[in-house]
Amino acid sequence: MDIQLKKGLLDVCVLAALNQGDSYGYRIVAEVSGCIPVSESTLYPILKRMEAGGLLTTYSSEHNGRLRRYYSITPAGQKRIDVFLAEWGSLRGVYDYVSERGARRA
């Protein structure tokens, strides 16, 4: 998969996972990996970038005697999901066009 396309899809998948409730890195990886492969080493820079962009916020909470960083979607993050969903119809049209006309001829 094209790296730029994957990056955009990964962003919205992470936001969708957080839209179900606050979460932490390991759990986000587990949830998102069912849809698109991601590792923790890939996820954390994405989370940091999205936090800097105002799409999510963070807070720490103790868990089993250790602080765990949780991520929470912001209204801007929800808006990004909304924009993605609104654009999906256009993307679907492009996919349909390419699959219809771009398939190999026998």
Summary of the structure (lengths in Angstrom):
residues: 106
radius of gyration: 16.5
end to end distance: 25.1
largest distance: 62.9
contacts: 260
relative contact order: 0.14
helix: 61%
strand: 16%
